[in-house]
Amino acid sequence: MKLEQVLKLQSYLDGEMPERERRDVAGWLDREPQARALFAELKTAREALTGNEPAPALPESREFYWSKIEREIARLEREPARAPRANLLAWLRRLLVPTAGVALLVLAASVFIWPSGAGRGAGAFESSMRDTGATTYRDHANGVTLVWLSYPATDHEVDYEAPPRATR
């Protein structure tokens, strides 16, 4: 039997359907023995539950109980809504946590992405911008970068070698 048919039988038993549908379901009950059997089970279960269901016991009378609820609602409606206090620690946390995260990302990028000086020579000269007259010296091992600017820019390219490093 389909769920829809079971629900119709339950509605019929509870008296929750219009008269026209009640007549249709009564005719269906006369024709179908399976429907009659289910209807009898539903009726028996309803009678068993109705007779043995304990009555809810309230410590106070129903009117007093609802009057307490009404008084509490009225009290809450009278209280002005309090604006949350500005908490300095919470504000600093909201500001500093993302800032610290960005700083950690920048630090990690500088450590892992930028090339280290391991395996390189003592240093090298390069001139990447001939028209500006800038010459750059980078020593990756010591983490030193020097930039010489000469104005006006000269037309000739200068190539320097780094002096040998002193050993101890």
C-alpha positions as protocol buffer text, in pm:
chain_id: "A"
residue {
  index: 1
  type: MET
  ca { x: 0 y: 0 z: 0 }
}
residue {
  index: 2
  type: LYS
  ca { x: 132 y: 343 z: -91 }
}
residue {
  index: 3
  type: LEU
  ca { x: 218 y: 605 z: 166 }
}
residue {
  index: 4
  type: GLU
  ca { x: -45 y: 840 z: 24 }
}
residue {
  index: 5
  type: GLN
  ca { x: -316 y: 578 z: 83 }
}
residue {
  index: 6
  type: VAL
  ca { x: -197 y: 519 z: 439 }
}
residue {
  index: 7
  type: LEU
  ca { x: -209 y: 893 z: 507 }
}
residue {
  index: 8
  type: LYS
  ca { x: -563 y: 911 z: 366 }
}
residue {
  index: 9
  type: LEU
  ca { x: -671 y: 633 z: 604 }
}
residue {
  index: 10
  type: GLN
  ca { x: -513 y: 819 z: 896 }
}
residue {
  index: 11
  type: SER
  ca { x: -692 y: 1141 z: 796 }
}
residue {
  index: 12
  type: TYR
  ca { x: -1019 y: 949 z: 765 }
}
residue {
  index: 13
  type: LEU
  ca { x: -969 y: 804 z: 1113 }
}
residue {
  index: 14
  type: ASP
  ca { x: -887 y: 1147 z: 1259 }
}
residue {
  index: 15
  type: GLY
  ca { x: -1185 y: 1311 z: 1085 }
}
residue {
  index: 16
  type: GLU
  ca { x: -964 y: 1561 z: 902 }
}
residue {
  index: 17
  type: MET
  ca { x: -1094 y: 1531 z: 545 }
}
residue {
  index: 18
  type: PRO
  ca { x: -1385 y: 1688 z: 356 }
}
residue {
  index: 19
  type: GLU
  ca { x: -1712 y: 1498 z: 320 }
}
residue {
  index: 20
  type: ARG
  ca { x: -1662 y: 1411 z: -46 }
}
residue {
  index: 21
  type: GLU
  ca { x: -1324 y: 1248 z: 24 }
}
residue {
  index: 22
  type: ARG
  ca { x: -1470 y: 1069 z: 328 }
}
residue {
  index: 23
  type: ARG
  ca { x: -1726 y: 902 z: 103 }
}
residue {
  index: 24
  type: ASP
  ca { x: -1453 y: 798 z: -143 }
}
residue {
  index: 25
  type: VAL
  ca { x: -1241 y: 647 z: 136 }
}
residue {
  index: 26
  type: ALA
  ca { x: -1547 y: 469 z: 288 }
}
residue {
  index: 27
  type: GLY
  ca { x: -1616 y: 311 z: -52 }
}
residue {
  index: 28
  type: TRP
  ca { x: -1252 y: 214 z: -83 }
}
residue {
  index: 29
  type: LEU
  ca { x: -1265 y: 50 z: 263 }
}
residue {
  index: 30
  type: ASP
  ca { x: -1572 y: -152 z: 154 }
}
residue {
  index: 31
  type: ARG
  ca { x: -1391 y: -280 z: -159 }
}
residue {
  index: 32
  type: GLU
  ca { x: -1036 y: -344 z: -28 }
}
residue {
  index: 33
  type: PRO
  ca { x: -971 y: -599 z: 249 }
}
residue {
  index: 34
  type: GLN
  ca { x: -609 y: -480 z: 285 }
}
residue {
  index: 35
  type: ALA
  ca { x: -730 y: -125 z: 348 }
}
residue {
  index: 36
  type: ARG
  ca { x: -984 y: -253 z: 607 }
}
residue {
  index: 37
  type: ALA
  ca { x: -707 y: -447 z: 787 }
}
residue {
  index: 38
  type: LEU
  ca { x: -478 y: -142 z: 800 }
}
residue {
  index: 39
  type: PHE
  ca { x: -767 y: 79 z: 913 }
}
residue {
  index: 40
  type: ALA
  ca { x: -841 y: -166 z: 1198 }
}
residue {
  index: 41
  type: GLU
  ca { x: -472 y: -157 z: 1304 }
}
residue {
  index: 42
  type: LEU
  ca { x: -466 y: 222 z: 1301 }
}
residue {
  index: 43
  type: LYS
  ca { x: -787 y: 235 z: 1503 }
}
residue {
  index: 44
  type: THR
  ca { x: -652 y: -12 z: 1761 }
}
residue {
  index: 45
  type: ALA
  ca { x: -325 y: 182 z: 1794 }
}
residue {
  index: 46
  type: ARG
  ca { x: -513 y: 508 z: 1838 }
}
residue {
  index: 47
  type: GLU
  ca { x: -737 y: 365 z: 2111 }
}
residue {
  index: 48
  type: ALA
  ca { x: -437 y: 214 z: 2292 }
}
residue {
  index: 49
  type: LEU
  ca { x: -248 y: 542 z: 2286 }
}
residue {
  index: 50
  type: THR
  ca { x: -547 y: 753 z: 2383 }
}
residue {
  index: 51
  type: GLY
  ca { x: -633 y: 544 z: 2687 }
}
residue {
  index: 52
  type: ASN
  ca { x: -279 y: 516 z: 2821 }
}
residue {
  index: 53
  type: GLU
  ca { x: -142 y: 860 z: 2756 }
}
residue {
  index: 54
  type: PRO
  ca { x: -66 y: 1039 z: 3084 }
}
residue {
  index: 55
  type: ALA
  ca { x: -213 y: 1383 z: 3128 }
}
residue {
  index: 56
  type: PRO
  ca { x: 55 y: 1652 z: 3147 }
}
residue {
  index: 57
  type: ALA
  ca { x: 85 y: 1782 z: 3500 }
}
residue {
  index: 58
  type: LEU
  ca { x: 189 y: 2141 z: 3546 }
}
residue {
  index: 59
  type: PRO
  ca { x: 316 y: 2267 z: 3882 }
}
residue {
  index: 60
  type: GLU
  ca { x: 94 y: 2574 z: 3844 }
}
residue {
  index: 61
  type: SER
  ca { x: -241 y: 2627 z: 3682 }
}
residue {
  index: 62
  type: ARG
  ca { x: -248 y: 2679 z: 3309 }
}
residue {
  index: 63
  type: GLU
  ca { x: -351 y: 3045 z: 3345 }
}
residue {
  index: 64
  type: PHE
  ca { x: -70 y: 3120 z: 3590 }
}
residue {
  index: 65
  type: TYR
  ca { x: 183 y: 2943 z: 3366 }
}
residue {
  index: 66
  type: TRP
  ca { x: 83 y: 3151 z: 3060 }
}
residue {
  index: 67
  type: SER
  ca { x: 71 y: 3471 z: 3263 }
}
residue {
  index: 68
  type: LYS
  ca { x: 435 y: 3411 z: 3364 }
}
residue {
  index: 69
  type: ILE
  ca { x: 526 y: 3376 z: 2996 }
}
residue {
  index: 70
  type: GLU
  ca { x: 339 y: 3696 z: 2909 }
}
residue {
  index: 71
  type: ARG
  ca { x: 511 y: 3887 z: 3191 }
}
residue {
  index: 72
  type: GLU
  ca { x: 854 y: 3768 z: 3075 }
}
residue {
  index: 73
  type: ILE
  ca { x: 780 y: 3873 z: 2716 }
}
residue {
  index: 74
  type: ALA
  ca { x: 661 y: 4215 z: 2833 }
}
residue {
  index: 75
  type: ARG
  ca { x: 972 y: 4256 z: 3050 }
}
residue {
  index: 76
  type: LEU
  ca { x: 1201 y: 4172 z: 2758 }
}
residue {
  index: 77
  type: GLU
  ca { x: 1018 y: 4416 z: 2530 }
}
residue {
  index: 78
  type: ARG
  ca { x: 1058 y: 4699 z: 2784 }
}
residue {
  index: 79
  type: GLU
  ca { x: 1434 y: 4652 z: 2823 }
}
residue {
  index: 80
  type: PRO
  ca { x: 1633 y: 4871 z: 2587 }
}
residue {
  index: 81
  type: ALA
  ca { x: 1858 y: 4685 z: 2350 }
}
residue {
  index: 82
  type: ARG
  ca { x: 2214 y: 4714 z: 2472 }
}
residue {
  index: 83
  type: ALA
  ca { x: 2480 y: 4791 z: 2219 }
}
residue {
  index: 84
  type: PRO
  ca { x: 2777 y: 4559 z: 2248 }
}
residue {
  index: 85
  type: ARG
  ca { x: 3073 y: 4723 z: 2417 }
}
residue {
  index: 86
  type: ALA
  ca { x: 3378 y: 4790 z: 2211 }
}
residue {
  index: 87
  type: ASN
  ca { x: 3639 y: 4548 z: 2333 }
}
residue {
  index: 88
  type: LEU
  ca { x: 3991 y: 4674 z: 2267 }
}
residue {
  index: 89
  type: LEU
  ca { x: 4144 y: 4327 z: 2281 }
}
residue {
  index: 90
  type: ALA
  ca { x: 3894 y: 4188 z: 2030 }
}
residue {
  index: 91
  type: TRP
  ca { x: 3954 y: 4484 z: 1799 }
}
residue {
  index: 92
  type: LEU
  ca { x: 4333 y: 4436 z: 1817 }
}
residue {
  index: 93
  type: ARG
  ca { x: 4294 y: 4064 z: 1753 }
}
residue {
  index: 94
  type: ARG
  ca { x: 4079 y: 4131 z: 1444 }
}
residue {
  index: 95
  type: LEU
  ca { x: 4344 y: 4374 z: 1318 }
}
residue {
  index: 96
  type: LEU
  ca { x: 4665 y: 4193 z: 1413 }
}
residue {
  index: 97
  type: VAL
  ca { x: 4582 y: 3835 z: 1317 }
}
residue {
  index: 98
  type: PRO
  ca { x: 4539 y: 3907 z: 943 }
}
residue {
  index: 99
  type: THR
  ca { x: 4837 y: 4144 z: 950 }
}
residue {
  index: 100
  type: ALA
  ca { x: 5056 y: 3878 z: 1112 }
}
residue {
  index: 101
  type: GLY
  ca { x: 4937 y: 3624 z: 855 }
}
residue {
  index: 102
  type: VAL
  ca { x: 5035 y: 3851 z: 567 }
}
residue {
  index: 103
  type: ALA
  ca { x: 5373 y: 3922 z: 730 }
}
residue {
  index: 104
  type: LEU
  ca { x: 5438 y: 3548 z: 767 }
}
residue {
  index: 105
  type: LEU
  ca { x: 5350 y: 3491 z: 401 }
}
residue {
  index: 106
  type: VAL
  ca { x: 5589 y: 3767 z: 292 }
}
residue {
  index: 107
  type: LEU
  ca { x: 5863 y: 3624 z: 513 }
}
residue {
  index: 108
  type: ALA
  ca { x: 5808 y: 3272 z: 378 }
}
residue {
  index: 109
  type: ALA
  ca { x: 5812 y: 3403 z: 21 }
}
residue {
  index: 110
  type: SER
  ca { x: 6136 y: 3590 z: 81 }
}
residue {
  index: 111
  type: VAL
  ca { x: 6301 y: 3282 z: 230 }
}
residue {
  index: 112
  type: PHE
  ca { x: 6181 y: 3020 z: -16 }
}
residue {
  index: 113
  type: ILE
  ca { x: 6140 y: 3209 z: -343 }
}
residue {
  index: 114
  type: TRP
  ca { x: 6437 y: 3444 z: -353 }
}
residue {
  index: 115
  type: PRO
  ca { x: 6758 y: 3269 z: -450 }
}
residue {
  index: 116
  type: SER
  ca { x: 7008 y: 3208 z: -175 }
}
residue {
  index: 117
  type: GLY
  ca { x: 7378 y: 3270 z: -207 }
}
residue {
  index: 118
  type: ALA
  ca { x: 7477 y: 2904 z: -168 }
}
residue {
  index: 119
  type: GLY
  ca { x: 7688 y: 2766 z: -451 }
}
residue {
  index: 120
  type: ARG
  ca { x: 7757 y: 3105 z: -606 }
}
residue {
  index: 121
  type: GLY
  ca { x: 8071 y: 3302 z: -638 }
}
residue {
  index: 122
  type: ALA
  ca { x: 8174 y: 3580 z: -408 }
}
residue {
  index: 123
  type: GLY
  ca { x: 7973 y: 3833 z: -602 }
}
residue {
  index: 124
  type: ALA
  ca { x: 7905 y: 3964 z: -949 }
}
residue {
  index: 125
  type: PHE
  ca { x: 7863 y: 4291 z: -1125 }
}
residue {
  index: 126
  type: GLU
  ca { x: 7584 y: 4349 z: -1364 }
}
residue {
  index: 127
  type: SER
  ca { x: 7456 y: 4644 z: -1550 }
}
residue {
  index: 128
  type: SER
  ca { x: 7092 y: 4592 z: -1636 }
}
residue {
  index: 129
  type: MET
  ca { x: 7000 y: 4948 z: -1725 }
}
residue {
  index: 130
  type: ARG
  ca { x: 7257 y: 5087 z: -1964 }
}
residue {
  index: 131
  type: ASP
  ca { x: 7067 y: 5401 z: -2043 }
}
residue {
  index: 132
  type: THR
  ca { x: 7050 y: 5511 z: -1678 }
}
residue {
  index: 133
  type: GLY
  ca { x: 7414 y: 5450 z: -1602 }
}
residue {
  index: 134
  type: ALA
  ca { x: 7337 y: 5224 z: -1308 }
}
residue {
  index: 135
  type: THR
  ca { x: 7576 y: 4943 z: -1212 }
}
residue {
  index: 136
  type: THR
  ca { x: 7473 y: 4690 z: -952 }
}
residue {
  index: 137
  type: TYR
  ca { x: 7693 y: 4468 z: -740 }
}
residue {
  index: 138
  type: ARG
  ca { x: 7527 y: 4173 z: -566 }
}
residue {
  index: 139
  type: ASP
  ca { x: 7696 y: 3951 z: -314 }
}
residue {
  index: 140
  type: HIS
  ca { x: 7443 y: 3674 z: -240 }
}
residue {
  index: 141
  type: ALA
  ca { x: 7663 y: 3500 z: 13 }
}
residue {
  index: 142
  type: ASN
  ca { x: 7680 y: 3807 z: 236 }
}
residue {
  index: 143
  type: GLY
  ca { x: 7343 y: 3949 z: 136 }
}
residue {
  index: 144
  type: VAL
  ca { x: 7488 y: 4277 z: 6 }
}
residue {
  index: 145
  type: THR
  ca { x: 7366 y: 4478 z: -291 }
}
residue {
  index: 146
  type: LEU
  ca { x: 7534 y: 4801 z: -402 }
}
residue {
  index: 147
  type: VAL
  ca { x: 7411 y: 5025 z: -681 }
}
residue {
  index: 148
  type: TRP
  ca { x: 7632 y: 5290 z: -845 }
}
residue {
  index: 149
  type: LEU
  ca { x: 7457 y: 5562 z: -1039 }
}
residue {
  index: 150
  type: SER
  ca { x: 7656 y: 5776 z: -1278 }
}
residue {
  index: 151
  type: TYR
  ca { x: 7493 y: 6071 z: -1446 }
}
residue {
  index: 152
  type: PRO
  ca { x: 7499 y: 6150 z: -1725 }
}
residue {
  index: 153
  type: ALA
  ca { x: 7497 y: 5791 z: -1844 }
}
residue {
  index: 154
  type: THR
  ca { x: 7801 y: 5681 z: -2041 }
}
residue {
  index: 155
  type: ASP
  ca { x: 7767 y: 5504 z: -2373 }
}
residue {
  index: 156
  type: HIS
  ca { x: 8024 y: 5237 z: -2300 }
}
residue {
  index: 157
  type: GLU
  ca { x: 7947 y: 4923 z: -2100 }
}
residue {
  index: 158
  type: VAL
  ca { x: 8174 y: 4842 z: -1810 }
}
residue {
  index: 159
  type: ASP
  ca { x: 8220 y: 4480 z: -1697 }
}
residue {
  index: 160
  type: TYR
  ca { x: 8381 y: 4427 z: -1360 }
}
residue {
  index: 161
  type: GLU
  ca { x: 8482 y: 4109 z: -1184 }
}
residue {
  index: 162
  type: ALA
  ca { x: 8446 y: 4079 z: -810 }
}
residue {
  index: 163
  type: PRO
  ca { x: 8777 y: 4081 z: -620 }
}
residue {
  index: 164
  type: PRO
  ca { x: 8873 y: 3743 z: -475 }
}
residue {
  index: 165
  type: ARG
  ca { x: 8750 y: 3679 z: -123 }
}
residue {
  index: 166
  type: ALA
  ca { x: 8995 y: 3670 z: 159 }
}
residue {
  index: 167
  type: THR
  ca { x: 9017 y: 3329 z: 328 }
}
residue {
  index: 168
  type: ARG
  ca { x: 9086 y: 3290 z: 696 }
}
